[in-house]
Amino acid sequence: MNRFDRMTPAHPAARSVDEITGSRRLRRMRKAPWSRRLVQENRLTVDDLIWPIFVVDGENRREPISAMPGVERLSVDLAVKEAETAARLGIPAIATFPYIDLTLRDETGSHILSADNVINRATRAIKAAVPEIGVITDAALDPFTSHGHDGILRDGIIVNDETVAQVAAASVAQAEAGADIVAPSDMMDGRIGAIRDALDQAGFQDVAIMSYATKFASAFYGPYREAVGTAGLLKGDKKTYYIDPANSAEAIRETEQDIAEGADMIMVKPGLPYLDIMRVLKDEFQMPTFAYQVSGEYAMIEAAAANGWIDGERVMMESLLAFKRAGCDGILTYFAPRAARLLAG
């Protein structure tokens, strides 16, 4: 006889459910949709969504990304159309990432400094057509380097300070093109302070910085590297500048340093495997906190849904709600337009 058998009414020592729970029945507020809505603790809205898009040179050009079904590289003219769609859906901001032709990549990623590179052209075009939508740009060098690293490679080492100087200069170029937020993902020491100084000195005091405060050396970035064309270029790994996935105290120190240097917002990347980090950072610093639901997370959900193993829409929305429960103020997600449509009913 197990303990549940002993609790049946037939047993002389059995107690009623009211005796066991003290009349506290938590199911009372779950009994109907209206009561569940009344007590729902966290809510996802379209205001929580940031849509990452990939841009490429050319005109009327769409290139599917095989590892990210439904996601494409877009020429600037089509990126503008997608920005217009985002605005109609109420999505507050988009984040742009480039695919750079191999002939324009070099050891130092120097093309990031060009005022006419595809990211800066996309920013100018989007802000001209859809001024009400926010544009977030990444000043990391990896899409522009011939080796796929986020920094300048010298004798097998990613050199920190030279990289920071270039990232800061690129941030100014992106602000000049109209970027509302610069979000450097390179994880070099001192980059936030250097970018803040450079932006302020150039007259861009109102351009904000979203720090990739805790970017982990994760295996979830694979499809993104296909999207920006670095998958076949990367030499070695990025463990000398990204955070070890085993470390949480280090993530707190990284975040604290970026806030002290002038970050306006902090981000955790990847997303779902690091919900604990988001919760800790939000509780510790009470800063605007964001999550990046990265390409590997997107690809896993899409692959499982395509095979009929999960309900893709429900899992998509549940995953996004998890970020809100963990304390995030917003989410960068490739699901943004689909989620926005569902939220709109």
C-alpha positions in Angstrom: 0.0 0.0 0.0 1.4 3.4 -0.9 0.9 6.7 0.8 -1.9 7.7 -1.6 -3.8 4.5 -0.8 -3.6 5.4 2.9 -5.3 8.8 2.1 -8.4 7.3 0.6 -11.7 7.8 2.6 -11.8 4.1 3.3 -8.8 4.3 5.5 -9.6 5.2 9.1 -6.7 7.7 9.3 -7.6 9.5 6.1 -7.9 13.3 6.1 -10.1 15.3 3.7 -8.5 17.5 1.1 -9.6 20.6 3.0 -7.8 19.2 6.1 -4.7 18.7 4.1 -4.7 22.1 2.3 -6.2 24.1 5.1 -9.0 25.1 2.6 -6.4 26.8 0.4 -7.3 25.4 -3.1 -5.1 26.9 -5.7 -7.2 25.6 -8.5 -10.0 28.0 -7.7 -8.4 30.7 -9.7 -7.5 28.4 -12.6 -11.1 27.2 -13.2 -12.0 29.6 -16.1 -10.2 31.8 -18.7 -11.4 35.0 -17.0 -10.1 34.1 -13.6 -6.7 32.9 -15.0 -6.4 36.3 -16.8 -7.1 38.1 -13.5 -4.2 36.5 -11.7 -1.7 36.2 -14.5 1.6 37.4 -13.1 3.5 38.1 -16.4 2.4 39.3 -19.7 4.0 39.4 -23.2 3.0 42.3 -25.4 4.2 43.6 -28.8 6.1 46.3 -26.9 8.5 43.6 -25.6 9.7 42.6 -29.1 12.8 43.6 -31.1 13.2 42.0 -34.5 16.7 41.1 -35.7 17.1 41.1 -39.5 20.0 40.4 -41.9 20.9 42.8 -44.6 23.0 42.2 -47.8 24.1 44.3 -50.7 22.0 44.3 -53.9 18.5 45.2 -54.8 15.2 43.2 -54.5 17.3 40.4 -53.1 16.2 37.7 -50.7 18.5 34.9 -49.7 17.0 32.1 -47.5 19.1 30.9 -44.6 19.0 27.1 -44.5 19.5 26.7 -40.8 16.9 29.3 -40.0 13.7 28.4 -41.9 11.6 31.5 -42.6 14.5 33.9 -42.1 16.2 35.6 -45.0 19.0 38.0 -45.9 17.4 41.1 -47.4 18.7 43.8 -49.6 18.3 47.3 -48.2 15.1 48.1 -50.2 13.5 44.9 -48.9 14.7 45.6 -45.3 12.9 48.9 -45.5 9.7 47.1 -46.5 10.1 44.8 -43.5 10.7 47.8 -41.2 7.5 49.2 -42.5 5.8 45.9 -41.6 7.3 45.9 -38.2 6.0 49.4 -37.6 2.5 48.4 -38.7 2.6 45.5 -36.2 3.7 47.8 -33.4 7.1 46.3 -33.0 9.2 49.1 -31.3 12.6 48.4 -32.8 14.6 46.3 -35.2 18.2 45.2 -34.9 20.3 44.9 -38.1 23.1 42.5 -38.9 25.1 42.4 -42.1 26.3 39.8 -44.6 29.5 41.3 -46.1 31.0 40.1 -49.4 34.2 38.2 -48.8 36.1 40.7 -50.9 35.4 43.4 -48.4 36.6 41.5 -45.4 40.1 41.7 -44.0 42.1 40.9 -40.9 41.0 44.1 -39.0 37.4 44.3 -40.3 38.1 47.8 -41.6 35.0 48.0 -43.8 33.0 48.5 -40.6 34.3 52.1 -40.6 32.9 52.8 -44.1 30.0 55.3 -44.0 28.6 53.5 -47.0 28.7 49.9 -45.7 25.4 47.9 -45.9 24.6 48.4 -42.3 24.9 52.2 -42.4 23.0 52.4 -45.7 20.2 50.2 -44.2 20.0 52.5 -41.2 19.7 55.6 -43.3 17.1 54.1 -45.6 15.0 52.7 -42.7 15.1 55.9 -40.7 14.1 57.9 -43.8 11.1 55.6 -44.5 10.0 54.7 -41.0 11.4 57.3 -38.6 9.2 56.1 -35.8 10.9 52.7 -35.5 14.0 52.2 -33.4 17.2 51.0 -35.2 19.7 49.0 -33.2 23.1 48.3 -34.7 26.0 46.0 -33.6 29.5 47.5 -33.7 31.3 44.1 -33.4 33.8 43.3 -36.1 33.0 39.6 -36.8 30.9 40.1 -40.0 33.6 42.3 -41.4 36.8 40.2 -40.6 38.3 37.6 -42.8 38.8 35.3 -39.8 35.3 35.5 -38.2 36.4 36.9 -34.8 34.8 39.8 -33.1 38.1 41.6 -32.8 41.4 42.4 -34.6 43.6 39.3 -34.8 47.4 39.8 -34.3 49.7 36.8 -34.1 46.9 34.5 -33.1 45.6 36.8 -30.4 42.5 39.0 -30.4 44.0 42.3 -29.3 41.7 44.1 -26.9 42.6 47.8 -27.0 43.0 48.2 -30.7 39.7 46.4 -31.2 38.0 48.8 -28.8 39.3 51.8 -30.6 37.8 50.5 -33.9 34.5 49.5 -32.3 34.2 52.9 -30.9 34.9 54.6 -34.2 32.4 52.2 -35.9 29.8 53.2 -33.3 30.1 56.8 -34.2 29.7 56.0 -37.9 26.6 54.0 -37.1 25.2 56.9 -35.0 26.0 59.3 -37.9 23.9 57.0 -40.2 21.0 57.4 -37.7 21.2 54.4 -35.3 19.2 55.0 -32.2 21.0 52.4 -30.1 24.5 50.9 -30.5 24.7 47.4 -29.2 28.3 46.1 -29.2 28.5 42.3 -29.0 32.3 41.9 -29.1 32.9 41.5 -25.3 36.2 43.4 -25.3 37.1 45.0 -22.0 36.4 48.7 -21.7 34.3 48.9 -24.9 31.3 50.5 -23.3 33.2 53.4 -21.7 35.1 54.0 -25.0 31.9 54.0 -27.1 30.2 56.3 -24.6 33.1 58.8 -24.7 33.3 58.6 -28.5 29.6 59.1 -29.0 29.5 62.0 -26.6 32.5 63.7 -28.2 30.9 63.4 -31.6 27.7 65.0 -30.4 25.6 61.9 -30.1 24.8 62.1 -26.4 21.2 60.8 -27.1 22.3 57.6 -28.8 21.9 54.8 -26.2 24.1 51.8 -25.6 22.7 48.3 -25.2 25.5 46.2 -23.7 25.8 42.6 -24.5 26.8 42.5 -20.9 26.8 38.7 -20.6 27.5 37.0 -23.9 28.4 33.4 -23.3 30.8 31.1 -25.3 27.8 29.1 -26.5 27.1 26.5 -29.1 23.7 28.1 -29.9 25.2 30.6 -32.4 25.7 28.2 -35.3 22.8 29.3 -37.6 23.7 33.0 -37.0 27.2 32.4 -38.2 25.7 31.0 -41.4 23.5 34.1 -41.7 26.4 36.5 -41.5 28.8 34.3 -43.4 31.4 33.6 -40.7 30.7 29.9 -40.2 33.4 28.8 -42.6 35.9 31.5 -41.7 36.2 31.2 -37.9 39.7 30.2 -36.8 39.6 28.7 -33.3 36.9 29.7 -30.9 35.8 32.8 -29.0 36.5 31.5 -25.4 39.1 34.2 -24.7 36.5 36.9 -24.8 33.1 35.4 -24.3 32.0 34.2 -20.9 32.3 30.5 -19.9 28.8 29.0 -19.8 29.6 27.6 -16.3 30.1 31.0 -14.7 27.4 33.2 -13.2 29.5 35.3 -10.8 31.6 36.4 -13.7 28.5 37.4 -15.6 27.5 39.7 -12.7 31.0 41.3 -12.7 30.9 41.9 -16.5 27.5 43.5 -16.1 28.5 45.7 -13.2 31.5 46.9 -15.2 29.4 47.8 -18.3 26.9 49.7 -16.2 29.7 51.6 -14.5 31.1 52.5 -18.0 27.7 54.0 -19.1 25.5 51.2 -20.5 21.9 52.2 -20.7 20.5 48.7 -21.1 22.0 45.2 -20.5 21.5 42.0 -22.5 21.9 38.3 -21.8 22.8 36.1 -24.8 21.8 33.3 -25.5 18.3 33.3 -24.0 16.5 30.2 -22.7 19.7 28.4 -21.3 20.4 31.5 -19.2 17.1 32.5 -17.6 18.8 32.2 -14.2 21.3 34.9 -15.2 18.6 37.2 -16.3 16.8 36.9 -13.0 19.9 37.6 -11.0 20.9 40.6 -13.1 17.5 42.2 -13.0 17.2 41.7 -9.2 20.8 42.9 -8.7 20.9 46.0 -10.9 17.3 46.9 -11.7 18.4 48.0 -15.1 16.5 47.7 -18.4 17.3 44.0 -19.1 17.0 42.2 -22.5 17.4 38.7 -23.8 18.5 37.6 -27.2 16.6 34.4 -28.3 19.5 33.4 -30.5 19.5 31.5 -33.9 20.0 28.1 -32.3 17.0 28.5 -30.1 14.9 29.6 -33.1 16.2 26.7 -35.2 15.4 24.1 -32.6 11.8 25.3 -32.2 11.3 25.5 -35.9 12.8 22.0 -36.6 10.8 20.3 -33.9 7.6 22.1 -35.1 8.3 21.1 -38.7 8.6 17.4 -37.6 5.3 17.6 -35.8 6.9 17.0 -32.4 5.7 20.2 -30.8 3.0 22.8 -31.3 5.3 25.5 -32.8 3.1 28.5 -32.1 2.5 27.5 -28.5 6.1 26.8 -27.8 7.2 30.0 -29.4 4.9 32.1 -27.2 5.7 30.1 -24.1 9.5 30.6 -24.7 9.0 34.4 -25.1 6.9 34.5 -21.9 9.7 32.8 -20.1 11.9 35.8 -20.7 9.3 38.1 -19.1 9.0 35.8 -16.1 12.8 35.9 -15.7 12.7 39.7 -15.5 13.4 40.8 -19.0 12.0 44.1 -20.3 12.3 43.0 -23.9 13.4 40.2 -26.2 15.4 40.1 -29.5 13.7 37.3 -31.4 13.4 36.2 -35.0 9.8 35.3 -34.0 8.9 39.0 -33.5 6.5 39.5 -36.5 4.8 36.1 -36.0 4.4 36.8 -32.2 3.2 40.3 -32.9 0.4 39.0 -35.2 -0.7 36.4 -32.6 -0.7 39.0 -29.9 -2.9 41.2 -32.1 -5.4 38.4 -32.5 
